[in-house]
Amino acid sequence: MITGTQALRDAHPHHPPLGAGFDLLLLAHVACVIVGLGAIVVSGIQALRVLALPAGSPVPPTLLRYFAPGVNWVGRTLYGVPVFGFALLAASGGAFDLGDEWVVLGLTLWGVAALCSEGLLWPSERRIQAALAGPEAPPPAALRSAARTIAALAALLVVVLITATVLMVAQP
């Protein structure tokens, strides 16, 4: 005998997963997106501040603090997105799968964001860090070139990551 619930499940085999474990994984996944995206936005804003510096003016302490030497660990939270995403797929009980088009598109967009961040954005941040950490005033051209790269990439990556987020929410 088929119950009403069983008939509903048979008619809609991709029912959304339920449970606290899934919800916690989803929360961690979304938190990594928000923090990673926020780090990229802040990098872009700081780069625009570098570009707005008048020639020959001293670098404000806030920019010196932001571009202090070190790894942008906050930005690296982007790597948590696919980690928790794969965990969500595994915990979904078959409701979602790596073959779903929206999952493939989201992973592709995330890959673009990760490659652009590792290959261009963060190396540009390190160039500004090195220039500002030196004993003498950095050449404005060196700062401006790296800052332009950061600002342009940050804008591009915001579009890429928001597009991926819309895909993940809409699940077309």
C-alpha positions in Angstrom: 0.0 0.0 0.0 1.4 3.4 -1.0 0.9 6.2 1.5 0.2 9.8 0.6 3.7 10.8 1.6 5.2 7.9 -0.5 3.1 9.0 -3.5 4.3 12.6 -3.1 8.0 11.4 -2.9 7.5 9.3 -6.0 6.0 12.2 -7.9 8.8 14.6 -6.7 11.9 12.5 -6.3 14.1 15.6 -5.7 12.6 16.6 -2.4 14.7 19.1 -0.4 16.9 17.6 2.3 15.9 18.3 5.9 17.8 18.2 9.2 20.1 20.2 11.4 23.3 18.7 9.9 22.3 19.8 6.4 21.3 23.2 7.7 24.7 23.7 9.5 26.6 22.7 6.3 24.5 25.1 4.3 25.2 27.9 6.9 29.0 27.2 6.6 28.8 27.2 2.8 26.9 30.5 2.7 29.2 32.0 5.4 32.3 31.2 3.3 30.7 32.9 0.3 29.8 36.0 2.3 33.2 36.3 4.0 35.2 35.6 0.8 33.1 38.0 -1.3 33.4 40.6 1.5 37.2 40.2 1.4 37.3 40.8 -2.3 35.0 43.9 -2.1 37.3 45.3 0.7 40.4 44.7 -1.4 38.8 46.5 -4.3 37.8 49.5 -2.1 41.3 49.7 -0.6 42.8 49.6 -4.2 40.5 52.5 -5.2 41.8 54.4 -2.1 45.4 53.8 -3.4 44.4 55.1 -6.8 42.9 58.2 -5.2 46.1 59.1 -3.4 47.5 62.4 -4.7 51.0 62.1 -6.2 53.7 62.5 -3.6 51.3 62.4 -0.6 52.0 60.1 2.3 50.2 56.8 2.5 47.5 56.9 5.2 48.0 54.6 8.2 44.8 52.7 7.4 46.2 51.7 4.0 49.5 50.8 5.5 47.6 48.5 8.0 45.5 47.0 5.3 48.4 46.3 3.0 50.7 45.1 5.9 52.8 42.1 4.7 51.0 38.8 5.1 48.6 36.3 3.5 45.0 37.4 2.9 43.6 34.5 5.0 40.1 36.1 5.0 40.0 35.9 1.2 41.0 32.3 1.3 37.7 31.4 3.0 36.6 31.1 -0.7 38.1 27.6 -0.5 35.4 26.6 2.0 32.7 27.2 -0.6 33.4 24.0 -2.6 34.4 22.0 0.5 31.0 22.7 2.1 29.3 22.5 -1.3 30.5 18.9 -1.8 29.5 18.1 1.8 26.0 19.5 1.0 25.8 17.3 -2.1 26.8 14.2 0.0 24.3 15.1 2.8 21.4 15.8 0.4 20.5 12.2 0.1 20.4 12.3 -3.6 18.3 15.4 -3.9 21.2 17.2 -5.4 24.0 15.8 -7.4 27.3 16.7 -9.1 25.5 16.2 -12.5 23.0 19.0 -11.9 23.7 21.8 -14.4 23.5 24.5 -11.7 26.1 22.7 -9.6 28.5 22.4 -12.6 28.0 26.1 -13.5 28.5 27.2 -9.9 31.7 25.1 -9.6 32.9 26.6 -12.9 32.3 30.1 -11.7 33.9 29.4 -8.4 37.0 28.0 -10.3 37.2 31.2 -12.3 37.1 33.2 -9.1 39.7 31.1 -7.4 42.1 31.2 -10.4 41.7 35.0 -10.8 42.3 35.5 -7.1 45.3 33.2 -6.8 46.8 34.3 -10.1 46.2 38.0 -10.2 44.4 39.6 -7.3 46.4 38.3 -4.3 49.8 38.6 -6.2 48.8 42.3 -6.8 48.1 42.7 -3.1 51.5 41.3 -2.3 53.2 43.8 -4.8 51.5 46.6 -2.9 52.5 45.1 0.4 56.2 44.8 -0.7 56.2 48.4 -2.1 54.8 49.8 1.1 57.0 47.8 3.4 60.2 49.2 1.9 62.3 51.8 3.7 61.7 54.5 1.1 58.5 55.8 -0.5 57.2 53.4 -3.1 57.1 54.6 -6.7 53.5 55.7 -7.5 53.5 53.8 -10.8 54.1 50.5 -9.0 51.3 51.1 -6.6 48.9 52.3 -9.2 49.4 49.4 -11.6 48.8 46.8 -8.9 45.9 48.8 -7.5 44.3 49.0 -11.0 44.6 45.3 -11.3 43.0 44.7 -7.9 40.1 47.1 -8.5 39.3 45.7 -11.9 39.5 42.1 -10.7 37.5 42.8 -7.6 34.7 44.2 -9.7 34.8 41.2 -12.1 34.9 38.7 -9.2 31.9 40.3 -7.5 29.9 39.8 -10.7 31.2 36.2 -11.0 30.4 35.3 -7.4 27.0 36.9 -7.3 26.1 35.1 -10.5 27.2 31.8 -8.9 25.2 32.7 -5.8 22.1 33.4 -7.8 22.5 30.0 -9.6 22.9 28.2 -6.2 19.7 29.8 -4.9 17.6 29.6 -8.0 18.8 26.1 -8.9 17.5 26.4 -12.5 
